[in-house]
Amino acid sequence: MTYLATGLRLPINGLDYAILIIYFVVVLGIGFLARRSVRTSLDFFLSGRSLPAWVTGLAFVAANLGATEILGMAANGAQYGVYTVHWYWIGAIPAMVFLGIVMMPFYYGSKVRSVPEFLLHRYGPSSHLLSSVIFAISAVLIAGVNLYAMAIVLEALLGWPQWVAIVIAGFFVLAYITLGGLSSAIYNEVLQFFVILAALIPLTVVGLKHVGGWAGLSHKLTATHGHTFLTAWRGTGIGSPNPLGANWLTIVLGLGFVLSFGYWTTNFAEVQRALSARNLSAARRTPLIAAFPKIFIPAIVIVPGLIALAMEPSLGRPGSGLQYNDAIPLLMSDLLPNGVLGIAVTGLLAAFMAGMAANISSFNTVFTYDIWRAYVRPGRPDSYYLATGRVLTAIGVVVGMGAAVIASSFSNIMNYLQTLFSFFNVPLFCVFILGMFWKRVTAAAGFWGLLSGTVAAMINYFWIYKQGIISIPTDQGANFVSAIVAFVVGALVVVIVTPFTRPKPAESLAGLVYGTHSPGMAEPAATGDDAWYRSPALLGWTALILAALCYIPFSF
């Protein structure tokens, strides 16, 4: 995303700027209020494990509702059509349910403070250090995506120079996380979730009315892009061409299994929200509560991309001056009046800041606990690590600013993010899932599986795909294949190395492998409240059924 079209400048007036200023004041106010509860490093990095499930659940979904979600999925909608719903109903909901029902008892019950720390207990220091470094790098790269995307949007829409937008957003994220730690980030994410909805719902409604409702939208896009553009599964047979450049097998295995599960179950920027919950029951319900709004988010991020394409058929075409990432700004500039425009711009800023804050708060936790405390400066007082976390927050913001330029080579930022996930999250998930269900897996097997999976994904993308050794129609199709390659190679290496290396003693695996238990994994005592919304299993099955039902209108 090197630029947005210069003709997208918004007619912002005093009312719109007043809404922006009020939002920034509230954001800082939440940071100052949250500061009162920060006394220890656990308070700063994990909110003292004290937050209720509804708060952590909304923060869980808001942490993902950043630039990647709004600009990226709207761009995907304009580029790939209704096929984009796969990122939600097969590429998110099943993995979120699996995290809540199966994996959170291991994370929360073992009392780890981060995802890499779980690898320390299961595999040992080699895998722990490698995964910590990989995650720290990916976290600041993804934070940079949000900063860069926001700077380009504000330059095009408001006329702000890029460096001004980067400094302003970076300052506010730095301020409220440094003040209140994870609690400040989470409560701001809850606020940002509702601000984002207030921005995108009117944009979608007005946009649909402008193109003649869903019937008018379908008629226009079917005439220009064919019948399959507005379906989820038609045209995905093996060997059949479609806009996504992927068949049903790569969608199910590449996106629905390895990319999806790799992201939602091992990405600490998400899991950290669940680890901050007040007990195991609340931690398990966190991703399940988040799954319900996630089911319906396609209506306010993918549909605007379709509307933008119907209104401007040249969107994304060479020489048009409009990229797919312009979809949301294009609608804002054409459809929204002042006041509502201010809310929309505020919602866009909220999305960028939520995405960046989630990655910065997870970066400072992993770097402090899993790298600095574990290997560089162990045994220091707790106050030292609290101060270290605040310093690392500043470093993470600055590095994120520098990393933003890397995203400029991608015209669709979702392609960039999915590439990073195939490199970093998928090998981690492979090692996690094998170690969680197979006692015999050894420390050496975990380390080499993680490393080989990461290298294999990079070789597939940069050499086999980019050099044209194997023809893959689109970047997204290549990402799906890279994810499959990463998982398969990592799993093969784990299986091959395990028999030739020594496993950990069985007693050291209690609470870390399926079928074993530790005292921390016990559910809290019954309180007499057996309401349905407190049952993780029932919540999970309900979310899966709703997601499956959503496919029906777009399947044929």
C-alpha positions in Angstrom: 0.0 0.0 0.0 2.3 2.7 -1.2 -0.4 5.4 -1.3 -4.1 6.1 -1.4 -5.7 8.0 -4.2 -5.1 11.8 -3.8 -8.7 12.5 -4.8 -10.1 10.9 -1.6 -9.6 14.1 0.5 -12.5 14.4 3.0 -14.3 17.7 3.7 -13.5 17.5 7.4 -14.9 20.5 9.5 -14.8 21.6 13.1 -17.4 19.1 14.3 -15.5 16.2 12.9 -12.3 17.4 14.6 -14.1 17.9 17.8 -15.2 14.2 17.8 -11.6 13.2 17.1 -10.3 15.3 20.0 -12.9 13.9 22.4 -11.9 10.4 21.5 -8.2 11.1 22.1 -9.0 12.7 25.5 -11.0 9.6 26.6 -8.2 7.3 25.5 -5.7 9.1 27.7 -8.2 9.3 30.5 -8.6 5.5 30.5 -4.8 5.2 30.6 -4.6 7.4 33.7 -7.4 5.6 35.4 -5.9 2.2 34.7 -2.5 3.4 36.1 -3.9 3.2 39.6 -4.1 -0.6 39.4 -0.6 -1.2 38.2 1.6 -2.1 41.2 3.4 -5.2 39.9 4.7 -6.6 36.6 1.8 -9.0 36.6 -0.6 -6.0 36.8 1.2 -4.3 33.9 1.6 -7.3 31.6 -1.5 -9.4 32.4 -3.9 -7.0 34.3 -3.2 -9.1 37.5 -5.4 -11.9 35.9 -8.5 -10.0 37.2 -10.7 -9.0 34.3 -14.2 -10.4 33.6 -14.9 -12.6 30.6 -17.1 -10.0 28.7 -14.3 -7.4 28.9 -11.6 -9.8 27.7 -13.9 -11.3 25.1 -14.6 -7.9 23.5 -10.9 -7.0 23.7 -10.1 -10.3 22.1 -12.1 -9.5 19.0 -11.1 -5.7 19.0 -7.4 -6.6 19.1 -7.9 -8.2 15.7 -10.1 -5.5 14.4 -7.3 -3.3 13.2 -6.0 -2.1 9.9 -5.7 -5.7 8.7 -9.3 -6.3 9.4 -10.9 -3.1 8.1 -8.8 -2.0 5.2 -7.4 -5.5 4.5 -10.7 -7.4 4.4 -12.5 -4.6 2.5 -9.7 -4.8 0.0 -10.1 -8.6 -0.1 -13.8 -8.1 -0.7 -13.2 -5.9 -3.6 -10.5 -8.1 -5.0 -11.8 -11.6 -4.3 -15.5 -11.1 -3.7 -17.6 -13.2 -1.3 -14.8 -15.8 -1.2 -13.4 -13.5 1.6 -16.0 -14.8 4.1 -13.7 -17.9 4.4 -11.4 -15.8 6.5 -14.2 -15.6 9.1 -16.5 -18.6 9.0 -13.8 -21.2 8.3 -10.6 -19.2 9.0 -11.5 -17.9 12.5 -14.5 -19.3 14.2 -13.4 -23.0 14.4 -10.0 -22.0 15.7 -11.4 -19.6 18.3 -13.7 -22.4 19.5 -10.8 -24.8 19.7 -8.7 -22.3 21.6 -11.4 -21.8 24.2 -12.5 -25.4 24.7 -9.2 -27.3 24.2 -6.2 -25.1 24.6 -7.0 -22.4 27.2 -7.0 -25.0 30.1 -3.3 -25.7 29.2 -2.4 -22.0 28.9 -4.2 -20.7 31.9 -3.9 -23.9 34.0 -0.1 -23.9 33.7 0.0 -20.2 34.9 2.2 -19.2 32.0 2.5 -15.5 31.3 3.0 -15.8 27.5 2.6 -18.3 24.7 6.4 -18.8 24.4 6.6 -19.6 28.1 4.4 -22.6 27.5 7.1 -23.8 25.1 9.7 -23.4 27.8 7.8 -25.8 30.1 7.0 -28.2 27.3 10.2 -28.3 25.3 12.9 -26.3 27.1 15.0 -23.1 26.6 16.0 -23.6 22.9 12.4 -23.7 21.5 11.5 -21.0 24.1 14.1 -18.5 23.0 13.5 -19.2 19.2 9.8 -18.7 19.5 10.2 -15.6 21.7 12.5 -14.0 19.1 10.2 -15.0 16.2 7.2 -13.6 18.0 8.9 -10.3 19.0 10.0 -9.7 15.4 6.5 -10.5 14.0 4.8 -8.3 16.6 6.6 -5.1 15.7 6.3 -5.9 12.0 2.5 -6.2 12.3 2.4 -3.1 14.6 4.2 -1.3 11.7 1.5 -2.3 9.3 -1.2 -0.6 11.4 1.0 2.6 11.8 1.8 2.8 8.1 -1.7 2.1 6.9 -3.1 4.7 9.3 -0.5 7.3 8.1 -1.4 6.8 4.4 -5.1 7.0 5.2 -4.8 10.2 7.2 -2.6 11.8 4.6 -5.1 11.0 1.8 -8.3 11.8 3.8 -7.2 14.6 6.1 -4.1 16.0 4.4 -1.9 15.2 7.4 1.8 14.5 6.5 2.7 10.8 7.0 5.2 11.6 9.8 2.6 13.6 11.7 0.1 10.8 11.6 2.7 8.3 12.7 4.0 10.4 15.6 0.5 11.3 16.9 -0.9 7.7 16.8 2.4 6.3 18.2 2.4 8.9 21.0 -1.2 8.0 22.1 -0.6 4.3 22.0 2.7 4.7 23.9 1.1 7.0 26.5 -1.9 4.8 27.4 0.0 1.5 27.5 2.9 3.0 29.4 0.5 4.4 32.0 -1.9 1.5 32.5 -0.3 -1.5 30.9 -2.5 -4.2 29.5 -5.5 -3.1 31.5 -5.4 0.3 29.7 -5.0 -1.4 26.3 -7.9 -3.8 27.0 -10.4 -1.2 28.2 -9.4 1.1 25.3 -10.0 -1.9 23.0 -13.5 -2.3 24.4 -14.2 1.4 23.7 -12.6 1.1 20.3 -14.8 -1.9 19.4 -18.0 0.2 19.8 -16.4 3.2 18.1 -15.5 1.0 15.1 -19.1 -0.4 14.9 -20.4 3.2 15.1 -18.3 4.0 12.1 -18.8 1.0 9.9 -22.5 0.2 10.3 -23.7 3.6 8.9 -21.1 3.3 6.1 -22.5 -0.1 5.1 -26.1 0.9 5.4 -25.7 4.1 3.4 -23.5 2.3 0.8 -26.1 -0.4 0.3 -28.9 2.2 -0.2 -26.7 4.0 -2.7 -26.3 0.9 -4.9 -29.9 -0.2 -4.7 -29.6 -2.7 -1.8 -28.2 -6.2 -2.0 -30.2 -6.9 -5.2 -28.7 -3.9 -6.9 -25.2 -4.7 -5.7 -25.5 -8.3 -6.9 -26.8 -7.2 -10.3 -23.9 -4.8 -10.9 -21.1 -7.2 -9.7 -22.5 -10.2 -11.4 -22.6 -8.3 -14.7 -19.0 -7.2 -14.4 -17.3 -10.1 -12.5 -19.5 -13.2 -13.1 -21.8 -15.3 -10.9 -19.1 -16.9 -8.8 -17.8 -13.5 -7.5 -20.7 -13.4 -5.0 -20.5 -17.1 -3.9 -18.3 -18.7 -1.3 -17.7 -22.2 -2.8 -18.6 -22.2 -6.5 -15.6 -22.3 -8.7 -13.3 -23.8 -6.1 -13.0 -27.2 -7.6 -9.4 -28.4 -8.1 -8.2 -27.0 -11.4 -11.1 -24.5 -11.6 -10.1 -20.8 -11.9 -11.6 -18.3 -9.4 -10.7 -14.8 -8.2 -9.0 -16.1 -5.0 -6.7 -18.4 -7.0 -7.3 -21.3 -4.5 -9.3 -24.5 -4.6 -11.4 -26.0 -1.8 -8.5 -28.2 -0.6 -6.1 -25.2 -0.1 -8.9 -23.2 1.5 -9.8 -25.9 4.0 -6.2 -27.0 4.8 -4.2 -23.9 4.1 -6.6 -21.3 5.5 -9.1 -23.2 7.6 -6.6 -25.4 9.4 -3.0 -24.3 9.5 -3.2 -20.5 9.0 -6.3 -20.1 11.1 -5.3 -22.4 13.9 -1.8 -21.1 13.7 -2.9 -17.5 14.2 -5.8 -17.8 16.7 -4.3 -20.4 19.0 -0.7 -19.3 19.2 -0.7 -15.5 18.5 0.0 -14.0 21.9 -1.5 -10.6 20.9 -4.8 -12.5 21.1 -4.1 -15.1 23.7 -2.8 -12.4 26.1 -6.4 -11.1 26.5 -7.6 -14.5 27.6 -4.7 -14.9 30.0 -5.7 -11.7 31.7 -9.1 -13.1 32.7 -10.0 -13.6 36.4 -10.2 -17.4 36.4 -10.1 -20.4 34.1 -13.8 -20.3 33.2 -13.5 -16.7 32.1 -10.3 -17.4 30.2 -12.0 -20.3 28.3 -15.1 -18.1 27.5 -13.0 -15.2 26.2 -12.4 -16.4 22.6 -15.9 -18.0 22.6 -17.6 -14.7 23.5 -15.4 -13.0 20.8 -16.6 -15.6 18.2 -20.1 -14.3 18.2 -19.4 -10.7 16.9 -16.7 -12.2 14.7 -19.4 -14.1 12.8 -21.2 -10.9 11.8 -18.2 -8.7 11.1 -18.1 -9.6 7.4 -21.3 -7.6 6.9 -19.4 -4.4 7.8 -16.0 -5.0 6.4 -16.4 -7.2 3.3 -19.7 -5.7 2.0 -18.2 -2.2 1.9 -15.5 -3.5 -0.3 -18.1 -5.0 -2.6 -20.0 -1.7 -2.6 -16.8 0.3 -3.4 -16.2 -2.0 -6.4 -19.7 -1.5 -7.6 -19.5 2.3 -7.3 -16.0 2.4 -8.9 -15.4 -0.5 -11.3 -11.9 0.6 -12.0 -10.9 0.0 -8.4 -7.6 -2.0 -8.2 -7.0 -1.9 -12.0 -3.6 -0.7 -13.3 -3.7 3.0 -14.3 -6.9 3.8 -12.4 -5.1 5.5 -9.6 -7.2 3.5 -7.1 -5.9 0.4 -5.2 -8.1 -2.2 -3.4 -7.0 -0.6 -0.1 -8.9 2.5 -1.2 -12.3 0.8 -0.8 -13.2 2.1 2.7 -11.8 5.6 2.2 -13.5 5.8 -1.2 -16.9 5.2 0.5 -16.2 7.6 3.3 -15.4 10.4 0.9 -18.4 9.8 -1.4 -21.2 8.9 1.1 -20.8 10.4 4.6 -21.9 13.8 5.8 -20.0 15.8 8.4 -20.5 14.6 11.9 -20.9 11.0 10.7 -17.7 11.5 8.8 -16.0 12.5 12.1 -17.2 9.3 13.7 -16.0 7.2 10.7 -12.5 8.8 10.8 -12.4 8.2 14.6 -13.5 4.6 14.0 -10.7 4.2 11.5 -8.2 5.7 13.9 -9.5 3.4 16.7 -9.0 0.4 14.5 -5.4 1.3 13.7 -4.6 2.0 17.4 -6.3 -1.2 18.6 -4.3 -3.3 16.2 -1.0 -1.5 17.1 -1.7 -1.6 20.8 -2.4 -5.3 20.8 0.9 -6.1 19.2 2.9 -3.6 21.3 1.5 -4.9 24.6 2.2 -8.5 23.6 5.7 -7.5 22.4 6.7 -5.9 25.7 5.4 -8.9 27.6 7.3 -11.5 25.6 10.5 -9.4 25.4 10.5 -8.7 29.1 9.5 -12.1 30.5 10.8 -14.5 27.8 14.0 -12.8 26.6 15.2 -10.2 29.1 14.2 -11.8 32.3 14.9 -15.4 31.2 18.3 -14.9 29.5 19.7 -11.4 29.9 18.9 -10.1 33.4 17.4 -12.9 35.6 16.7 -12.6 39.3 16.1 -8.9 39.5 13.3 -7.3 41.7 9.8 -7.2 40.2 10.0 -3.3 40.0 12.9 -3.7 37.6 10.9 -5.8 35.2 7.9 -3.3 35.5 10.3 -0.5 34.5 11.7 -2.6 31.7 8.3 -3.3 30.3 7.6 0.5 30.1 10.9 1.1 28.3 10.3 -1.7 25.9 6.9 -0.2 25.1 8.6 2.9 23.9 11.2 0.8 21.9 8.4 -1.3 20.4 6.5 1.8 19.2 9.7 3.3 17.6 10.7 0.0 15.9 7.1 -0.3 14.7 7.4 3.1 13.0 10.6 1.9 11.3 9.0 -1.4 10.3 6.0 0.4 8.6 7.9 0.9 5.4 8.1 -2.8 4.7 4.4 -2.9 4.1 4.7 -0.4 1.2 5.5 -3.1 -1.3 2.1 -4.8 -0.9 -1.0 -3.3 -2.7 -3.2 -5.4 -0.4 -2.1 -5.3 3.2 -3.9 -8.6 4.0 -1.6 -10.4 1.6 1.4 -9.0 3.6 -0.1 -10.1 6.9 -1.0 -13.6 5.7 2.5 -14.0 4.5 3.9 -13.2 7.9 1.4 -15.6 9.6 2.5 -18.4 7.3 6.1 -17.8 8.2 5.8 -17.4 11.9 2.5 -18.7 13.3 2.0 -21.9 11.4 5.3 -23.6 12.4 4.6 -22.5 16.0 1.1 -24.1 15.9 2.6 -27.3 14.4 5.0 -27.7 17.3 2.4 -26.7 19.9 -0.3 -29.2 18.7 2.1 -32.1 18.4 3.6 -31.4 21.8 0.2 -31.0 23.4 -1.2 -34.3 22.2 2.0 -36.5 22.0 4.0 -37.1 25.2 7.0 -38.6 23.4 7.9 -35.4 21.4 11.3 -34.2 22.6 12.9 -30.8 23.2 15.2 -31.3 20.2 12.3 -32.3 17.9 10.3 -29.2 19.0 13.2 -26.8 18.2 14.1 -28.3 14.8 10.4 -28.6 13.8 9.8 -24.9 14.6 13.0 -23.8 12.7 12.5 -26.0 9.7 8.8 -25.1 9.3 9.7 -21.4 9.3 12.5 -21.8 6.8 10.3 -24.1 4.5 7.6 -21.4 4.4 10.1 -18.8 3.4 11.7 -21.0 0.7 8.3 -21.8 -0.7 7.2 -18.1 -0.9 10.4 -16.3 -1.9 11.9 -19.0 -4.2 9.3 -21.5 -5.5 6.5 -18.9 -5.8 8.2 -15.6 -6.4 10.8 -17.1 -8.9 7.9 -18.8 -10.8 9.2 -22.4 -10.3 5.6 -23.4 -9.6 2.7 -21.2 -10.9 0.3 -20.0 -8.2 -2.4 -17.5 -9.4 -2.4 -15.1 -6.5 -0.4 -14.0 -3.4 -3.2 -15.4 -1.2 -3.1 -18.8 -2.9 0.7 -18.8 -2.4 0.2 -18.0 1.3 -2.2 -20.9 1.7 0.4 -23.2 0.1 3.2 -21.8 2.2 1.2 -22.5 5.3 0.6 -26.1 4.3 4.3 -26.5 3.5 5.3 -25.0 6.9 3.0 -27.3 8.8 3.9 -30.5 6.8 7.7 -29.9 6.9 7.6 -29.0 10.6 5.5 -32.0 11.5 7.8 -34.4 9.5 10.9 -33.1 11.2 9.3 -33.5 14.6 8.2 -37.1 13.8 11.7 -38.0 12.4 13.8 -36.4 15.2 11.6 -37.6 18.1 12.6 -41.3 18.1 16.3 -40.5 18.1 16.3 -38.0 21.0 15.5 -38.3 24.7 12.0 -37.2 25.9 11.4 -35.2 29.1 10.4 -37.2 32.2 6.7 -37.9 32.4 6.2 -36.1 35.7 7.5 -32.9 34.2 4.7 -32.9 31.6 1.8 -32.7 34.0 -0.7 -30.1 32.8 1.2 -29.6 29.5 0.0 -32.7 27.5 -3.5 -33.8 26.8 -4.6 -36.4 29.3 -2.4 -35.1 32.1 -3.5 -32.6 34.8 -2.0 -30.1 37.2 -3.7 -28.6 40.2 -4.0 -25.2 38.3 -6.2 -26.8 35.6 -9.1 -27.5 37.9 -12.2 -25.5 37.2 -13.3 -23.1 39.9 -15.8 -24.4 42.4 -19.5 -24.3 41.3 -21.3 -21.2 42.3 -24.8 -22.4 41.6 -25.0 -20.3 38.5 -25.4 -22.7 35.6 -26.5 -20.2 33.0 -26.0 -21.3 29.4 -23.6 -18.4 28.7 -21.2 -19.8 31.3 -20.8 -23.1 29.5 -17.7 -23.1 27.2 -18.9 -26.2 25.3 -22.4 -24.8 24.6 -21.0 -21.4 23.6 -18.5 -23.1 21.3 -21.1 -25.3 19.5 -23.5 -22.4 19.1 -20.8 -20.3 17.4 -19.9 -23.2 15.1 -23.5 -23.8 14.1 -24.1 -20.1 13.5 -21.0 -19.8 11.3 -22.0 -22.9 9.3 -25.5 -21.5 8.8 -24.0 -18.2 7.5 -22.5 -20.1 4.6 -25.8 -21.3 3.2 -26.9 -18.1 1.3 -23.5 -17.9 -0.4 -22.8 -21.5 -1.2 -24.6 -21.9 -4.5 
